[in-house]
Amino acid sequence: MRHVVVSIPLLLLTILSTAPADGAELPKGRWHEVRTPNFTVVGDAPEETLVSVAQDLERLRSALSQISRLRLEAADPTLIYVFKNSRRLRPYLARTPSGEIQAVDGAFFRNPHGNFILVNGERPELARRLIYHEYVHFFVSYNFPPVPLWFEEGLAELYSTFEVRGGHALLGKVIPEHLTWLRGNGWIPLRELVTVHRESSIYNENFRKGAFYAQSWLLVHYLFHGHGDGSSVLRKLLNGLQRTTRDRAFQAALGATFPKIEELLRRYAQRKVHLSQKLPIEEIAPAAVRLRRLSKPEIHILVGDLLAVQPGRQGEAEALFRAALDRAPNNPAAWRGLGLTAETAEDFPNAVAHYDRSLALDPEHSITRALSLRARLRSGEDPRLVRAGLRRLVGQAPDLPLAWQLLASTYVDPSISDRDASQAVPIFERAHELSPENLVLAQSLWQLYARLNRGIAARRLEARYFRPRGIDPRAQRPRAESTP
């Protein structure tokens, strides 16, 4: 039976559209940049705070390198913004649909330039926890096939308490507020907890989300530190979840049913001592920490990049990029930012013109080239004509997720021949490998397999990717749920 690739048009919308952007006054104060071998930290927080954040991340990376042979570099760059206080952070936080600013001490944004973490540097301990939590999300996303949400959030919480004492790292310290919550509130049944995904009501309701985080942290902590050889148990469990039902996977890995495991977890939550892991770490040399003050154009571009990905803030972002160009008219990053704001406003001729101006100043910038090709696709140019440029780009930048996503999008027409569909499969596979968080991309790949009667590949993808998430790849997903 032939199958129609029904969700590929959704993929095109997902890849070709950018979250609309909204506005902020020009940033005040002195901004600095700290670069270490693996991280870049910027912001108006005190210099010592910026340096401390960068060094702490290097320490966490050092610890992770000892307990895992997995990759520690993401395909997309990550930039950490540390603000002096909540008042300085507030203008750059996301807004609710009614325009209300969310009162949080940190946030995560993503745009085609990479991943952005924002934190309030006034509360260093909370800032560290947020940064560590988000970094572990990145680590999981580019090293593992999709894992259950309870594991990803529980692991991020487990490592959020990372601490260095006397040349050693402590991993898995207790989170007192989680224990307090668990000891004083009703629990989500474990059988329900392990089925939660990002669209679940539990994950999107404030009170129950707190329960989900606390119980997920406790379950992961128990698997690592409270159940013998935690790493082997956890490996067995995650592998089992790809091959069989949740009940059987937990039974095989822990030797107990869900009710028994929940009983063990409740006892574990009542313990006075919870073990953590201690590892030696290597401190980076002081010479490897490079601190410099940022110029006004650089600050304007950094803040413009933040606003350009927020709904309704293109006007503010554009004002910042133009302020940068007033002082530095040949800055390619500012022209790229103008291209992004024009593209978001669906002014594709100006978007292409701005991107091309940026490329004239920096011809080797692969992300800008990908954005220029994306704007051409969105303007209605024949995908087959743009495809040649994208093939050249993935040859020059083989690890750039956006380039592979765009190349896959040139095969989105459901009426394409089986020959073209076969040619598209390795492109979708590479795009999926680089962007495992993109659910629509994974669903489109599964449907390509089904269309071409590649049953083994389809079943393997279903077991590895969809089953652990509790998702049926045959189901049509609303566009709102398809954002990568």
LUMVOVEX-171902 format. One line per 3 residues: number of its first residue (from 1); their letters; for each residue x, y, z of C-alpha. Coordinates in steps of 0.25 Angstrom, whole numbers, plus 5000, padded with zeros to 4 digits. Layout:
NUM	A	X Y Z; ...
//
This chain:
1	MRH	5000 5000 5000; 5005 5014 4996; 5006 5024 5008
4	VVV	5005 5039 5006; 5016 5048 5013; 5005 5056 5020
7	SIP	5013 5064 5030; 5024 5068 5020; 5017 5081 5017
10	LLL	5017 5084 5032; 5032 5082 5032; 5033 5092 5021
13	LTI	5025 5102 5030; 5033 5098 5042; 5047 5100 5036
16	LST	5044 5112 5027; 5037 5121 5038; 5043 5128 5049
19	APA	5036 5132 5062; 5032 5146 5060; 5040 5156 5068
22	DGA	5036 5171 5080; 5044 5184 5086; 5053 5189 5097
25	ELP	5061 5201 5100; 5076 5202 5096; 5084 5194 5107
28	KGR	5091 5202 5118; 5103 5199 5125; 5117 5192 5122
31	WHE	5116 5179 5116; 5128 5169 5115; 5130 5156 5108
34	VRT	5137 5144 5115; 5143 5133 5106; 5148 5120 5111
37	PNF	5152 5108 5102; 5138 5103 5101; 5128 5114 5105
40	TVV	5125 5129 5103; 5118 5137 5114; 5113 5151 5112
43	GDA	5106 5162 5120; 5106 5174 5129; 5108 5166 5142
46	PEE	5121 5168 5149; 5133 5163 5142; 5136 5153 5153
49	TLV	5122 5147 5152; 5124 5145 5137; 5137 5139 5139
52	SVA	5132 5130 5150; 5120 5125 5141; 5130 5122 5130
55	QDL	5139 5114 5139; 5128 5107 5146; 5123 5102 5132
58	ERL	5137 5097 5128; 5137 5089 5142; 5124 5083 5139
61	RSA	5129 5079 5125; 5141 5073 5131; 5133 5065 5140
64	LSQ	5124 5060 5129; 5136 5056 5120; 5140 5046 5131
67	ISR	5127 5039 5133; 5123 5039 5118; 5130 5037 5105
70	LRL	5119 5044 5098; 5121 5057 5090; 5121 5070 5098
73	EAA	5120 5080 5087; 5106 5084 5081; 5104 5085 5066
76	DPT	5098 5099 5069; 5106 5109 5077; 5101 5113 5091
79	LIY	5103 5127 5097; 5100 5130 5112; 5095 5144 5116
82	VFK	5097 5148 5130; 5090 5161 5135; 5094 5169 5147
85	NSR	5080 5168 5153; 5065 5164 5150; 5062 5179 5146
88	RLR	5073 5178 5135; 5068 5164 5131; 5053 5167 5130
91	PYL	5053 5175 5117; 5058 5162 5110; 5049 5152 5115
94	ART	5037 5146 5107; 5023 5151 5108; 5010 5144 5110
97	PSG	5000 5145 5099; 4994 5157 5107; 5007 5164 5107
100	EIQ	5011 5161 5122; 5025 5159 5125; 5028 5145 5131
103	AVD	5035 5147 5145; 5046 5137 5144; 5061 5138 5147
106	GAF	5065 5131 5134; 5060 5127 5121; 5064 5119 5108
109	FRN	5063 5124 5094; 5067 5118 5081; 5069 5125 5067
112	PHG	5076 5121 5055; 5089 5127 5061; 5089 5116 5072
115	NFI	5084 5115 5086; 5083 5126 5097; 5082 5124 5112
118	LVN	5078 5137 5120; 5080 5137 5135; 5079 5147 5146
121	GER	5094 5148 5152; 5089 5155 5165; 5086 5141 5170
124	PEL	5098 5133 5167; 5094 5120 5172; 5081 5120 5165
127	ARR	5088 5125 5152; 5097 5113 5153; 5086 5103 5155
130	LIY	5079 5109 5143; 5091 5109 5134; 5095 5095 5138
133	HEY	5081 5090 5136; 5080 5096 5121; 5094 5091 5118
136	VHF	5090 5076 5121; 5078 5078 5112; 5088 5081 5101
139	FVS	5097 5070 5105; 5085 5060 5104; 5079 5065 5091
142	YNF	5092 5063 5083; 5097 5050 5089; 5084 5042 5092
145	PPV	5073 5037 5083; 5060 5044 5089; 5058 5040 5103
148	PLW	5046 5040 5112; 5043 5054 5118; 5044 5049 5132
151	FEE	5058 5045 5129; 5063 5057 5122; 5057 5067 5132
154	GLA	5061 5058 5144; 5076 5057 5139; 5076 5072 5137
157	ELY	5071 5074 5151; 5081 5064 5156; 5093 5072 5150
160	STF	5088 5085 5153; 5094 5084 5167; 5108 5082 5162
163	EVR	5118 5088 5171; 5133 5088 5173; 5140 5087 5186
166	GGH	5155 5086 5188; 5158 5081 5174; 5147 5071 5173
169	ALL	5133 5072 5167; 5121 5067 5174; 5110 5062 5165
172	GKV	5096 5059 5170; 5094 5067 5182; 5081 5067 5189
175	IPE	5071 5078 5184; 5064 5082 5198; 5052 5088 5192
178	HLT	5049 5076 5184; 5050 5067 5196; 5041 5077 5204
181	WLR	5031 5076 5193; 5031 5061 5192; 5030 5059 5207
184	GNG	5018 5069 5208; 5009 5067 5195; 5002 5056 5187
187	WIP	5010 5049 5177; 5007 5047 5162; 5005 5032 5160
190	LRE	5018 5026 5155; 5011 5019 5143; 5006 5033 5139
193	LVT	5019 5040 5142; 5027 5032 5132; 5016 5035 5121
196	VHR	5017 5050 5122; 5022 5058 5109; 5024 5073 5106
199	ESS	5009 5074 5102; 5004 5067 5114; 4995 5076 5123
202	IYN	5004 5071 5135; 5016 5078 5129; 5008 5091 5126
205	ENF	5001 5093 5139; 5010 5100 5149; 5006 5092 5162
208	RKG	5007 5079 5155; 5019 5083 5147; 5026 5085 5161
211	AFY	5022 5071 5164; 5027 5065 5151; 5041 5072 5153
214	AQS	5042 5067 5167; 5038 5053 5165; 5046 5052 5152
217	WLL	5058 5057 5160; 5056 5047 5171; 5054 5035 5161
220	VHY	5067 5039 5153; 5075 5041 5166; 5070 5027 5171
223	LFH	5074 5020 5158; 5088 5027 5159; 5091 5026 5174
226	GHG	5081 5018 5181; 5080 5005 5173; 5094 4998 5172
229	DGS	5101 5000 5159; 5092 5011 5155; 5099 5013 5141
232	SVL	5096 4999 5137; 5082 4999 5142; 5079 5012 5135
235	RKL	5085 5007 5122; 5077 4994 5123; 5064 5002 5125
238	LNG	5066 5012 5114; 5069 5001 5104; 5057 4993 5109
241	LQR	5048 5005 5107; 5052 5005 5092; 5048 4990 5090
244	TTR	5036 4987 5099; 5025 4993 5108; 5028 5002 5120
247	DRA	5024 4992 5130; 5033 4981 5125; 5045 4991 5123
250	FQA	5044 4995 5137; 5041 4981 5142; 5053 4976 5135
253	ALG	5063 4987 5139; 5059 4989 5154; 5053 4975 5157
256	ATF	5040 4981 5162; 5026 4986 5157; 5022 5000 5157
259	PKI	5015 5000 5171; 5027 4994 5177; 5037 5004 5170
262	EEL	5028 5015 5175; 5028 5009 5189; 5044 5009 5188
265	LRR	5044 5023 5183; 5035 5028 5195; 5045 5022 5205
268	YAQ	5057 5028 5197; 5050 5042 5199; 5050 5040 5214
271	RKV	5065 5036 5215; 5073 5046 5223; 5086 5044 5214
274	HLS	5086 5043 5199; 5099 5039 5192; 5105 5048 5182
277	QKL	5117 5045 5173; 5131 5051 5175; 5141 5053 5163
280	PIE	5154 5060 5162; 5154 5071 5152; 5164 5079 5144
283	EIA	5164 5094 5145; 5166 5102 5133; 5179 5111 5133
286	PAA	5176 5126 5136; 5182 5129 5122; 5171 5121 5115
289	VRL	5160 5131 5121; 5159 5143 5112; 5152 5155 5117
292	RRL	5149 5168 5108; 5139 5179 5109; 5129 5179 5097
295	SKP	5127 5191 5088; 5113 5198 5087; 5110 5191 5073
298	EIH	5114 5178 5079; 5104 5180 5090; 5093 5184 5081
301	ILV	5095 5172 5072; 5095 5163 5084; 5082 5168 5090
304	GDL	5076 5169 5076; 5078 5155 5074; 5070 5152 5087
307	LAV	5058 5160 5083; 5058 5156 5068; 5053 5142 5073
310	QPG	5042 5147 5082; 5027 5149 5077; 5024 5163 5073
313	RQG	5038 5170 5076; 5044 5171 5062; 5043 5187 5063
316	EAE	5052 5187 5075; 5061 5177 5069; 5062 5185 5056
319	ALF	5065 5198 5064; 5077 5191 5071; 5083 5186 5058
322	RAA	5082 5199 5051; 5088 5206 5064; 5099 5196 5062
325	LDR	5101 5200 5047; 5101 5215 5051; 5114 5212 5058
328	APN	5119 5201 5050; 5113 5201 5036; 5121 5189 5031
331	NPA	5117 5179 5042; 5112 5166 5036; 5105 5162 5048
334	AWR	5096 5174 5048; 5093 5172 5034; 5089 5158 5037
337	GLG	5080 5163 5048; 5073 5172 5039; 5071 5161 5029
340	LTA	5065 5152 5040; 5055 5163 5045; 5051 5166 5030
343	ETA	5049 5151 5028; 5041 5150 5040; 5032 5161 5035
346	EDF	5031 5153 5022; 5038 5164 5014; 5046 5154 5007
349	PNA	5053 5163 4996; 5059 5172 5007; 5063 5160 5015
352	VAH	5071 5154 5003; 5077 5167 5001; 5081 5169 5016
355	YDR	5087 5154 5016; 5094 5156 5003; 5100 5169 5009
358	SLA	5105 5162 5021; 5111 5151 5012; 5118 5161 5004
361	LDP	5125 5165 5017; 5127 5151 5022; 5126 5141 5011
364	EHS	5129 5129 5019; 5118 5130 5029; 5110 5117 5027
367	ITR	5098 5121 5036; 5096 5134 5028; 5097 5127 5015
370	ALS	5086 5117 5020; 5077 5128 5024; 5079 5135 5010
373	LRA	5075 5122 5004; 5063 5120 5013; 5058 5134 5010
376	RLR	5059 5131 4995; 5050 5118 4998; 5040 5126 5006
379	SGE	5039 5136 4995; 5034 5126 4986; 5046 5122 4978
382	DPR	5046 5108 4971; 5052 5099 4982; 5059 5091 4971
385	LVR	5067 5103 4968; 5070 5106 4982; 5074 5092 4985
388	AGL	5087 5093 4977; 5092 5104 4987; 5088 5096 4999
391	RRL	5095 5084 4994; 5108 5092 4993; 5105 5098 5007
394	VGQ	5104 5084 5013; 5117 5080 5007; 5124 5092 5013
397	APD	5117 5092 5026; 5113 5077 5028; 5109 5079 5043
400	LPL	5100 5091 5041; 5086 5086 5045; 5078 5098 5038
403	AWQ	5085 5094 5025; 5081 5080 5025; 5066 5084 5030
406	LLA	5065 5093 5018; 5071 5083 5008; 5060 5073 5013
409	STY	5049 5084 5011; 5052 5084 4996; 5046 5070 4995
412	VDP	5033 5074 5003; 5024 5072 4991; 5015 5060 4994
415	SIS	5014 5058 4978; 5029 5055 4977; 5033 5043 4970
418	DRD	5038 5030 4977; 5052 5033 4972; 5052 5047 4978
421	ASQ	5047 5041 4991; 5058 5031 4991; 5068 5042 4989
424	AVP	5062 5050 5000; 5063 5039 5011; 5078 5041 5014
427	IFE	5076 5056 5014; 5064 5054 5024; 5073 5044 5032
430	RAH	5084 5054 5034; 5075 5065 5037; 5068 5057 5048
433	ELS	5082 5053 5053; 5086 5067 5055; 5072 5072 5060
436	PEN	5066 5060 5068; 5057 5070 5076; 5049 5073 5063
439	LVL	5037 5064 5064; 5031 5068 5050; 5045 5064 5044
442	AQS	5045 5051 5050; 5030 5048 5047; 5033 5052 5032
445	LWQ	5045 5043 5032; 5036 5031 5037; 5026 5034 5026
448	LYA	5036 5034 5016; 5040 5020 5020; 5026 5016 5020
451	RLN	5023 5021 5006; 5036 5014 5001; 5032 5001 5008
454	RGI	5044 5001 5017; 5037 4994 5028; 5050 4991 5036
457	AAR	5055 5005 5036; 5041 5010 5040; 5039 5001 5051
460	RLE	5053 5004 5056; 5051 5019 5056; 5037 5016 5063
463	ARY	5044 5008 5074; 5056 5017 5076; 5049 5031 5075
466	FRP	5034 5030 5076; 5031 5019 5086; 5039 5025 5098
469	RGI	5031 5038 5096; 5018 5031 5096; 5015 5037 5082
472	DPR	5008 5030 5070; 5016 5035 5057; 5003 5032 5049
475	AQR	4996 5043 5056; 4994 5057 5050; 5000 5067 5059
478	PRA	4995 5082 5061; 5004 5092 5055; 5006 5098 5069
481	EST	5012 5085 5073; 5022 5085 5062; 5032 5095 5065
484	P	5046 5090 5066
//
